Amino acid sequence: MELSENDIDPRRQAMYLYWQGYRISRIAEYLGEKPATVHSWKRRDGWENYSPLQQIEHTTAARYNQLVGKSHKDPGDFKELDLLGRQMERHARIGRFGDTGRESDLNPNVERRTEERKKPTRNHFLDEQIADLEAAFHGIIRPYQKKWFDNRHQDIRAILKTRQCGATWYFAREALLGALKDGRNKIFLSASKSQALVFRREIIKFARQVGVKLSGNPIVLSNGAELHFLGTNASTAQSYNGDLYVDEFFWIGGFKEIQNTASGMATLDDMHITYMSTPSTYSHEAYGLWSGADYNRDLPAAERVEIPLTHDRLKDGLLCADGIWRQMLTIYDAVAGGMKASPEKLRRKNTGVNFDNKYMCQFLDDSESVFPFSLLRSRMVDAMEKWRDFKPWANRPLGDRPVWIGYDPSSTGDSCGCAVVAPPRFAGEPFRILERYQWHEPNFQVQADKIRELTQRYNVTHIGIDETGGIGRAVAQIVKTFYPMVESMHYNAAMKTDLIVKARSVIEARRIEFDYGHTDIAQAFMAIRKIVTPSGKYVSYETSRSEEISHGDVAWAVMMALIHEPMSGYEEDSQGMMEIY
């Protein structure tokens, strides 16, 4: 059955026509009804009681339903249906606005504009990202690092290790995964702030593998765990608590104070301490922790425990009687566990004592050294915290302040040391060893060019070069072309004695500082020993050369700079620098 507009209920038609503004008489005439009848409909149905919005909603809905009911719709019908649907949505917004009075009910864009943008949660990891990090971590760690992981529950781990075995890389990742899983704080305590920040860089790099960009210092994860990176300033470290990682603890000055602070930071039962380091000397304060002497000191003889300190007993890690899990990891152990290095090649580059110290976990006996570690360690400082005027990443790291450069070639000419030293500006200010370099470059032109680069970065007021060997003489001649005031020196027994005496004087008077992280400087000075010349008539000094860390070269380079100051010490007229602000 086909229906037409004439089949619509006349009473409803009359209402729609009335809302369009037609008079009752014309509506009655159009519908074929009596005017009185239409007036009656108007009164009974309350046509005038409908608000304009309600009138629009009724007529729109009626037309929409009419189109929906058509069996065969043409494109115009579909277009009109779409238009009517959008109009009804608009009517609904107007209705809500009438109830609330909020402009955003009329225009949703207003709410989106004024709504505070939700910032992504800072330092947040999804469960899937944590799982991906764990998979990546366990898929790449070496067997000896797996032992570290399996013993992460130990109250105290003490690891004596070879150089470059990936300890910083590993423990940065272990700490991040641990913080994500257990929510505990992780604290990295290093000999210097710059060393501690190496752990931070490794953690940030690890997080980037799953697309998370970590920020802040400390890094505060979304689960509340905090990752702190501290130097050895005990007063600033003691307020923290969490799992503690102490890096290069055998090179930390004032270790006993740090140890007391560390035990307070990890007081709770579920907190752990990890000590890791290459060895320094038997005289270091940390040796008592390693050997067990600290544990046994106050115990009756019958209760003292024996701590095995041999490589055979400790190479795989051992939980000792004092409750400390110890491991001794040599270069050969690390290579067997996947580390890419050639022990024999390293042995050829290092003398026996140096090789054993750096790669075989053997402590140095500095009892015969001209510069024992006990003398040097109090001159080591946290440069990042103390030297606020030194910005190593800048084009002019020390601005226009003067510096002195010392250069010392090795006896074989294949490894040279260079040191940049800031002299004191006034009485009481120490020398500062800002930078040190070891250049494995037999080409004297290249070495001279490197010195030229330093003169472009610093305000160099003195360069001292040992020209005893052929390469030193060649470098001095080239340097003289761009720095005519270069001072060339020729080593002999008397000259070496002067250098040693001056250095001893400066160090004993606490007039020199270098960064905790530059342990190779301390090693360089410790390697210098007193000898008797072949004639037996004179005393001289020698060092065990080491291509790896330039034991002699770095120390002698520093002394080549220090000797520029008169033997009598700082002189007021010796510094001709004026700073205008």
C-alpha positions as CSV (number, residue, x, y, z in Angstrom):
1,M,0.0,0.0,0.0
2,E,1.4,3.4,-1.0
3,L,1.0,6.3,1.3
4,S,1.1,10.0,0.5
5,E,1.4,13.2,2.5
6,N,-2.4,13.4,2.5
7,D,-2.5,10.3,4.6
8,I,-0.7,12.0,7.5
9,D,-2.8,12.6,10.6
10,P,-4.5,16.0,10.0
11,R,-4.2,16.9,13.7
12,R,-0.4,16.5,13.6
13,Q,-0.2,18.2,10.2
14,A,-2.2,21.1,11.7
15,M,0.3,21.5,14.5
16,Y,3.3,21.5,12.2
17,L,1.6,24.1,9.9
18,Y,0.7,26.3,13.0
19,W,4.4,26.2,14.1
20,Q,5.3,27.4,10.6
21,G,3.2,30.5,11.2
22,Y,0.0,29.7,9.3
23,R,-3.3,31.1,10.6
24,I,-5.9,28.7,12.0
25,S,-8.5,29.6,9.3
26,R,-6.0,28.8,6.5
27,I,-4.9,25.6,8.1
28,A,-8.6,24.5,8.4
29,E,-9.2,25.4,4.8
30,Y,-6.1,23.5,3.7
31,L,-7.0,20.4,5.7
32,G,-10.8,20.6,5.0
33,E,-11.6,20.9,8.7
34,K,-13.8,23.4,10.5
35,P,-11.8,26.3,12.2
36,A,-13.5,25.5,15.5
37,T,-12.0,21.9,15.3
38,V,-8.5,23.2,14.6
39,H,-8.9,25.7,17.5
40,S,-9.9,22.8,19.7
41,W,-6.8,20.8,18.7
42,K,-4.6,23.8,19.4
43,R,-6.0,24.2,22.9
44,R,-6.1,20.5,23.9
45,D,-2.6,19.7,22.5
46,G,-1.0,22.8,23.9
47,W,0.7,23.9,20.6
48,E,1.9,27.1,22.1
49,N,3.4,25.4,25.1
50,Y,6.2,23.9,23.0
51,S,9.5,25.8,23.0
52,P,11.1,26.8,19.7
53,L,13.7,24.0,20.2
54,Q,11.0,21.4,20.9
55,Q,9.1,22.5,17.8
56,I,12.2,22.1,15.7
57,E,13.0,18.7,17.2
58,H,9.4,17.4,16.5
59,T,9.3,18.6,12.9
60,T,12.9,17.3,12.2
61,A,12.1,13.9,13.7
62,A,8.9,13.6,11.7
63,R,10.7,14.4,8.4
64,Y,13.5,12.0,9.3
65,N,11.1,9.2,10.1
66,Q,9.3,9.9,6.9
67,L,12.4,9.5,4.8
68,V,13.5,6.4,6.6
69,G,10.2,4.8,5.9
70,K,10.6,5.2,2.1
71,S,11.1,1.9,0.3
72,H,13.1,3.4,-2.6
73,K,15.4,6.3,-1.7
74,D,17.1,8.5,-4.2
75,P,20.5,10.2,-3.6
76,G,18.6,13.3,-2.5
77,D,16.9,11.4,0.2
78,F,20.2,10.1,1.6
79,K,21.7,13.6,1.5
80,E,18.7,14.9,3.4
81,L,18.9,12.1,6.0
82,D,22.5,13.0,6.6
83,L,21.7,16.7,7.0
84,L,18.7,15.9,9.4
85,G,20.9,13.7,11.5
86,R,23.5,16.4,12.0
87,Q,20.8,18.9,12.8
88,M,19.4,16.6,15.5
89,E,22.9,16.3,17.0
90,R,23.0,20.1,17.1
91,H,19.6,20.2,18.7
92,A,20.8,17.9,21.4
93,R,23.8,20.2,22.1
94,I,21.5,23.2,22.3
95,G,19.3,21.2,24.8
96,R,22.3,20.5,27.0
97,F,23.3,24.1,26.9
98,G,19.9,25.1,28.1
99,D,20.3,22.9,31.1
100,T,23.9,23.7,32.0
101,G,24.7,27.1,30.4
102,R,28.2,25.8,29.4
103,E,29.5,27.0,26.1
104,S,31.4,23.7,25.6
105,D,28.0,22.0,25.2
106,L,27.4,24.1,22.1
107,N,30.9,23.7,20.7
108,P,33.0,20.7,21.8
109,N,36.1,22.4,20.5
110,V,35.9,24.9,23.3
111,E,36.4,22.1,25.9
112,R,39.2,20.6,23.9
113,R,40.9,24.0,23.7
114,T,40.6,24.8,27.4
115,E,41.2,21.3,28.7
116,E,44.6,21.0,30.2
117,R,46.7,18.7,28.0
118,K,47.6,15.5,29.7
119,K,51.3,15.3,29.9
120,P,52.7,11.8,29.4
121,T,53.8,10.2,32.6
122,R,57.4,11.0,33.1
123,N,60.0,8.2,33.1
124,H,57.2,5.5,32.8
125,F,57.7,2.0,31.4
126,L,54.9,-0.2,30.2
127,D,54.9,-3.9,31.3
128,E,55.8,-4.8,27.8
129,Q,58.7,-2.4,27.7
130,I,60.1,-3.9,31.0
131,A,59.8,-7.4,29.5
132,D,61.7,-6.3,26.4
133,L,64.4,-4.7,28.6
134,E,64.8,-7.9,30.6
135,A,64.9,-10.0,27.4
136,A,67.6,-7.8,25.9
137,F,69.6,-7.7,29.1
138,H,69.6,-11.5,29.6
139,G,70.3,-12.1,26.0
140,I,73.6,-10.2,26.0
141,I,75.2,-10.5,29.4
142,R,78.4,-12.5,29.7
143,P,78.8,-15.6,32.0
144,Y,80.6,-13.7,34.7
145,Q,78.0,-11.0,34.6
146,K,75.4,-13.7,35.0
147,K,77.1,-14.6,38.3
148,W,76.8,-11.0,39.4
149,F,73.1,-11.2,38.6
150,D,72.5,-14.5,40.3
151,N,74.1,-13.0,43.5
152,R,72.3,-9.7,43.4
153,H,70.4,-10.8,46.6
154,Q,73.6,-10.8,48.7
155,D,73.8,-8.2,51.4
156,I,77.2,-7.1,50.3
157,R,79.1,-7.9,47.0
158,A,82.8,-6.9,46.7
159,I,84.2,-7.4,43.2
160,L,87.8,-7.0,42.4
161,K,88.0,-6.7,38.7
162,T,90.1,-6.3,35.6
163,R,89.8,-3.1,33.6
164,Q,87.2,-2.7,30.8
165,C,85.2,-5.8,31.8
166,G,81.9,-4.1,31.4
167,A,81.1,-3.6,35.1
168,T,79.7,0.0,34.6
169,W,77.6,-1.2,31.7
170,Y,76.2,-4.2,33.6
171,F,75.4,-2.6,37.0
172,A,73.7,0.4,35.3
173,R,71.3,-2.1,33.7
174,E,70.9,-4.3,36.7
175,A,70.0,-1.2,38.8
176,L,67.4,0.0,36.3
177,L,65.7,-3.3,36.0
178,G,65.8,-3.8,39.8
179,A,64.2,-0.3,40.4
180,L,61.4,-1.1,37.9
181,K,60.7,-4.5,39.5
182,D,61.1,-3.8,43.2
183,G,60.6,-0.1,43.4
184,R,63.6,0.5,45.6
185,N,65.9,3.5,45.2
186,K,69.3,2.8,43.6
187,I,72.3,5.0,44.6
188,F,75.6,5.2,42.6
189,L,78.5,6.4,44.6
190,S,81.7,7.1,42.7
191,A,85.1,8.6,43.4
192,S,83.9,11.7,41.5
193,K,80.6,13.0,40.3
194,S,81.6,12.8,36.6
195,Q,82.3,9.0,37.2
196,A,78.9,8.6,38.7
197,L,77.3,10.2,35.7
198,V,78.7,7.5,33.5
199,F,76.2,5.2,35.1
200,R,73.4,7.6,34.4
201,R,74.4,7.8,30.7
202,E,74.3,3.9,30.5
203,I,70.9,3.8,32.2
204,I,69.5,6.4,29.7
205,K,71.0,4.5,26.8
206,F,69.4,1.3,28.0
207,A,66.0,2.8,28.4
208,R,66.1,4.2,24.9
209,Q,66.2,0.7,23.5
210,V,62.5,0.4,24.3
211,G,61.6,4.0,23.4
212,V,61.6,5.5,26.9
213,K,63.4,8.8,27.3
214,L,64.6,9.2,30.9
215,S,65.2,12.6,32.3
216,G,66.1,14.3,35.6
217,N,68.9,14.0,38.1
218,P,68.0,12.1,40.1
219,I,66.0,10.0,37.7
220,V,62.6,9.4,39.4
221,L,60.7,6.5,37.8
222,S,56.9,6.6,37.6
223,N,56.7,3.8,40.3
224,G,58.5,6.2,42.7
225,A,62.0,4.6,42.6
226,E,64.8,7.1,42.5
227,L,68.2,6.7,40.8
228,H,70.8,8.9,42.4
229,F,74.3,9.6,41.1
230,L,76.7,11.0,43.7
231,G,80.3,11.8,44.3
232,T,82.0,10.9,47.5
233,N,80.8,13.9,49.5
234,A,79.6,11.9,52.5
235,S,77.6,14.8,53.9
236,T,75.4,15.0,50.8
237,A,75.1,11.2,50.4
238,Q,74.0,10.2,53.9
239,S,70.4,11.5,53.5
240,Y,69.6,8.8,50.8
241,N,68.6,5.2,51.3
242,G,68.4,2.3,48.9
243,D,70.5,-0.3,47.1
244,L,74.0,1.1,46.9
245,Y,76.7,0.7,44.2
246,V,80.1,2.0,45.1
247,D,82.4,2.3,42.1
248,E,86.2,2.2,42.2
249,F,86.1,2.0,46.0
250,F,89.9,1.2,46.1
251,W,90.5,4.7,44.7
252,I,88.3,6.7,47.0
253,G,89.9,8.9,49.6
254,G,88.5,8.8,53.1
255,F,87.0,5.4,52.4
256,K,86.1,4.7,56.1
257,E,83.8,7.7,56.2
258,I,82.2,6.6,52.9
259,Q,81.8,3.0,54.3
260,N,80.0,4.3,57.4
261,T,77.7,6.4,55.2
262,A,77.1,3.5,52.9
263,S,76.0,1.2,55.7
264,G,73.5,3.8,56.8
265,M,72.1,4.2,53.3
266,A,71.4,0.5,53.0
267,T,70.2,-0.2,56.6
268,L,67.0,-2.1,55.8
269,D,67.1,-5.9,55.4
270,D,66.0,-5.8,51.8
271,M,68.7,-3.3,50.7
272,H,72.1,-4.3,49.3
273,I,75.6,-2.9,48.8
274,T,77.8,-3.6,45.8
275,Y,81.5,-2.6,45.9
276,M,83.5,-2.8,42.6
277,S,87.0,-1.7,41.7
278,T,90.3,-2.3,40.2
279,P,92.9,-2.7,42.9
280,S,95.1,0.2,44.1
281,T,97.5,-0.5,47.0
282,Y,97.7,-2.6,50.1
283,S,97.8,0.6,52.2
284,H,94.4,1.8,51.0
285,E,91.7,1.9,53.7
286,A,89.4,-0.3,51.7
287,Y,91.9,-3.2,51.8
288,G,90.6,-4.0,55.3
289,L,87.1,-4.6,53.9
290,W,88.5,-6.8,51.2
291,S,90.8,-8.8,53.4
292,G,88.3,-9.2,56.2
293,A,90.7,-7.4,58.6
294,D,87.9,-4.9,59.4
295,Y,85.5,-7.7,60.3
296,N,88.1,-9.5,62.5
297,R,89.5,-6.4,64.2
298,D,87.3,-6.3,67.3
299,L,86.5,-10.0,67.6
300,P,88.1,-12.4,70.1
301,A,90.8,-14.6,68.5
302,A,88.5,-17.6,68.7
303,E,85.7,-15.9,66.7
304,R,87.8,-14.5,63.9
305,V,87.2,-15.9,60.4
306,E,89.6,-16.7,57.6
307,I,88.8,-15.0,54.3
308,P,90.3,-16.7,51.2
309,L,91.9,-14.1,49.0
310,T,93.4,-16.3,46.2
311,H,92.2,-16.2,42.7
312,D,91.4,-19.9,42.7
313,R,88.9,-19.5,45.5
314,L,87.3,-16.3,44.4
315,K,87.3,-16.4,40.5
316,D,83.7,-17.8,40.5
317,G,82.6,-15.8,43.4
318,L,82.3,-16.9,47.0
319,L,80.1,-16.1,50.0
320,C,82.7,-15.7,52.7
321,A,82.3,-16.2,56.5
322,D,82.0,-12.4,57.1
323,G,78.8,-12.3,55.0
324,I,80.5,-10.6,52.0
325,W,80.2,-12.2,48.5
326,R,83.6,-11.7,46.9
327,Q,84.8,-12.2,43.4
328,M,88.2,-11.8,41.8
329,L,87.8,-11.3,38.0
330,T,91.1,-11.3,36.0
331,I,91.5,-10.5,32.3
332,Y,91.8,-14.2,31.6
333,D,88.5,-14.9,33.4
334,A,86.8,-12.1,31.5
335,V,88.1,-13.3,28.1
336,A,87.0,-16.8,28.9
337,G,83.6,-15.3,29.6
338,G,83.3,-13.5,26.2
339,M,85.2,-10.3,26.7
340,K,87.0,-9.3,23.4
341,A,90.6,-8.6,24.4
342,S,94.0,-10.1,23.9
343,P,95.8,-10.6,27.3
344,E,99.1,-11.4,25.6
345,K,98.9,-8.2,23.6
346,L,98.1,-6.2,26.8
347,R,101.0,-8.0,28.5
348,R,103.4,-6.8,25.8
349,K,102.2,-3.2,26.3
350,N,102.6,-3.3,30.0
351,T,105.4,-4.1,32.4
352,G,104.8,-7.0,34.7
353,V,103.8,-5.0,37.8
354,N,101.5,-2.7,35.7
355,F,99.9,-5.7,33.9
356,D,99.3,-7.5,37.2
357,N,97.7,-4.4,38.8
358,K,95.4,-3.5,36.0
359,Y,94.4,-6.9,34.6
360,M,95.3,-9.6,37.2
361,C,93.7,-8.0,40.3
362,Q,97.1,-7.6,42.0
363,F,97.6,-4.8,44.5
364,L,100.5,-2.4,44.2
365,D,103.2,-2.3,46.8
366,D,104.0,1.5,46.9
367,S,106.4,1.2,49.8
368,E,109.3,1.9,47.5
369,S,107.5,4.6,45.4
370,V,108.7,8.2,45.6
371,F,105.0,9.1,45.6
372,P,103.1,6.6,47.7
373,F,99.3,6.5,47.4
374,S,98.9,7.7,50.9
375,L,100.5,10.9,49.8
376,L,98.5,11.2,46.6
377,R,94.9,10.2,47.7
378,S,94.3,13.4,49.7
379,R,95.0,15.4,46.6
380,M,92.2,13.8,44.6
381,V,89.0,15.8,44.5
382,D,85.6,15.7,42.9
383,A,86.4,18.1,40.1
384,M,82.9,18.5,38.9
385,E,81.8,19.6,42.3
386,K,84.8,21.7,43.3
387,W,86.1,23.3,40.1
388,R,83.1,25.3,39.2
389,D,85.0,27.5,36.8
390,F,86.2,24.6,34.8
391,K,83.9,23.5,31.9
392,P,85.7,20.8,30.0
393,W,83.0,20.6,27.3
394,A,83.3,24.3,26.4
395,N,85.4,25.8,23.6
396,R,87.4,27.7,26.3
397,P,87.2,25.3,29.3
398,L,88.9,27.7,31.7
399,G,88.1,31.0,29.9
400,D,91.1,33.3,29.7
401,R,92.8,32.0,32.9
402,P,96.4,30.9,32.2
403,V,97.5,27.2,32.0
404,W,100.8,25.5,31.7
405,I,101.4,22.5,29.5
406,G,103.9,19.7,30.1
407,Y,104.9,17.2,27.4
408,D,107.0,14.0,27.9
409,P,107.8,11.5,25.2
410,S,108.5,7.9,26.1
411,S,112.0,6.4,25.7
412,T,110.8,4.4,22.7
413,G,108.9,7.2,21.1
414,D,105.6,5.3,20.7
415,S,103.7,6.7,23.6
416,C,103.8,10.3,24.9
417,G,102.2,12.0,27.8
418,C,100.8,15.5,27.9
419,A,99.3,17.4,30.8
420,V,97.3,20.7,31.1
421,V,97.8,22.3,34.5
422,A,96.2,25.4,35.9
423,P,98.7,27.3,38.1
424,P,97.7,29.1,41.3
425,R,96.6,32.7,40.9
426,F,97.3,33.6,44.6
427,A,99.1,32.1,47.6
428,G,97.1,29.2,48.9
429,E,95.4,28.2,45.7
430,P,96.5,24.8,44.4
431,F,97.7,23.7,41.0
432,R,95.0,21.8,39.2
433,I,95.6,19.0,36.6
434,L,92.8,19.8,34.2
435,E,93.5,17.3,31.4
436,R,96.0,14.6,30.7
437,Y,96.6,12.7,27.4
438,Q,98.4,9.7,26.3
439,W,99.2,9.7,22.6
440,H,100.2,6.5,20.8
441,E,101.3,8.4,17.7
442,P,104.9,8.0,16.4
443,N,104.4,10.9,14.0
444,F,105.9,14.0,15.7
445,Q,104.0,16.3,13.4
446,V,100.7,14.9,14.6
447,Q,101.7,15.3,18.3
448,A,102.8,18.9,17.7
449,D,99.4,19.5,16.1
450,K,97.7,18.2,19.2
451,I,99.6,20.6,21.3
452,R,98.6,23.4,18.9
453,E,95.0,22.5,19.5
454,L,95.5,22.9,23.2
455,T,96.9,26.4,22.7
456,Q,93.7,27.2,20.8
457,R,91.5,26.0,23.7
458,Y,93.4,27.5,26.5
459,N,95.3,30.6,27.4
460,V,98.7,28.9,27.5
461,T,101.5,30.8,29.2
462,H,104.1,28.0,29.4
463,I,104.9,24.8,27.5
464,G,107.7,22.6,28.8
465,I,108.9,19.8,26.6
466,D,111.5,17.0,27.2
467,E,113.7,16.9,24.2
468,T,116.0,14.2,25.4
469,G,114.8,11.7,22.7
470,G,114.6,12.3,19.0
471,I,110.8,12.6,18.9
472,G,110.8,15.1,21.8
473,R,113.4,17.3,20.0
474,A,111.3,17.2,16.8
475,V,108.1,18.1,18.5
476,A,109.8,21.0,20.3
477,Q,111.1,22.4,17.0
478,I,107.6,22.3,15.5
479,V,105.9,23.8,18.6
480,K,108.4,26.6,18.5
481,T,107.0,27.7,15.2
482,F,103.6,28.6,16.7
483,Y,104.7,29.0,20.3
484,P,108.1,30.6,20.4
485,M,108.3,30.7,24.2
486,V,108.4,26.9,24.5
487,E,110.9,25.7,27.1
488,S,112.9,22.7,26.0
489,M,114.5,20.6,28.7
490,H,117.1,17.8,28.6
491,Y,116.7,15.0,31.1
492,N,119.8,14.0,33.2
493,A,120.1,12.9,36.7
494,A,120.2,16.4,38.1
495,M,117.2,17.5,36.0
496,K,115.1,14.5,37.1
497,T,116.0,15.2,40.7
498,D,114.8,18.8,40.4
499,L,111.5,17.6,38.9
500,I,111.0,15.1,41.7
501,V,111.9,17.5,44.4
502,K,109.6,20.2,43.0
503,A,106.7,17.7,42.6
504,R,107.2,16.3,46.1
505,S,107.3,19.8,47.6
506,V,104.0,20.7,45.8
507,I,102.2,17.5,46.7
508,E,103.4,17.4,50.3
509,A,102.2,21.0,50.8
510,R,98.7,20.0,49.4
511,R,99.2,22.5,46.6
512,I,97.9,20.3,43.8
513,E,94.6,18.7,42.9
514,F,93.3,16.2,40.3
515,D,90.0,14.5,39.7
516,Y,89.2,11.2,41.6
517,G,88.4,9.7,38.2
518,H,91.9,10.2,36.9
519,T,93.3,7.2,38.7
520,D,96.0,6.9,36.0
521,I,97.6,10.0,37.3
522,A,98.0,8.4,40.7
523,Q,99.3,5.2,39.1
524,A,101.7,7.2,37.1
525,F,103.3,8.9,40.2
526,M,103.3,5.7,42.2
527,A,105.3,4.0,39.4
528,I,108.3,6.3,40.0
529,R,111.1,4.8,42.0
530,K,114.5,6.0,43.2
531,I,117.5,4.2,41.6
532,V,121.3,4.5,41.6
533,T,122.9,5.4,38.3
534,P,125.2,2.7,36.7
535,S,128.3,4.5,37.9
536,G,127.1,4.2,41.5
537,K,127.8,7.8,42.2
538,Y,124.4,9.4,41.7
539,V,120.8,8.9,42.6
540,S,118.2,9.2,39.8
541,Y,114.6,8.2,39.2
542,E,112.9,5.9,36.8
543,T,109.5,4.6,36.1
544,S,108.0,1.4,34.6
545,R,106.7,2.6,31.2
546,S,103.2,1.5,30.3
547,E,101.7,2.1,26.9
548,E,98.3,1.5,28.3
549,I,98.2,4.3,30.9
550,S,101.5,5.9,30.2
551,H,102.7,5.5,33.8
552,G,105.8,7.5,33.5
553,D,104.7,9.8,30.7
554,V,101.8,11.3,32.5
555,A,103.6,11.9,35.7
556,W,106.7,13.4,34.0
557,A,104.4,15.6,31.9
558,V,102.8,17.0,35.0
559,M,106.2,17.7,36.5
560,M,107.3,19.4,33.3
561,A,104.6,21.9,34.0
562,L,105.1,22.2,37.7
563,I,108.8,23.0,37.3
564,H,107.9,26.3,35.7
565,E,107.2,27.6,39.2
566,P,110.3,28.6,41.1
567,M,111.6,26.1,43.6
568,S,110.7,28.6,46.4
569,G,107.0,28.3,45.5
570,Y,104.4,30.8,44.5
571,E,105.7,34.3,43.8
572,E,103.3,37.2,43.7
573,D,104.9,38.7,40.6
574,S,105.0,35.5,38.7
575,Q,101.4,35.7,37.6
576,G,100.7,38.6,35.2
577,M,97.0,38.0,34.7
578,M,94.4,40.7,35.3
579,E,90.7,39.9,35.0
580,I,88.2,42.7,34.4
581,Y,84.5,42.2,35.2
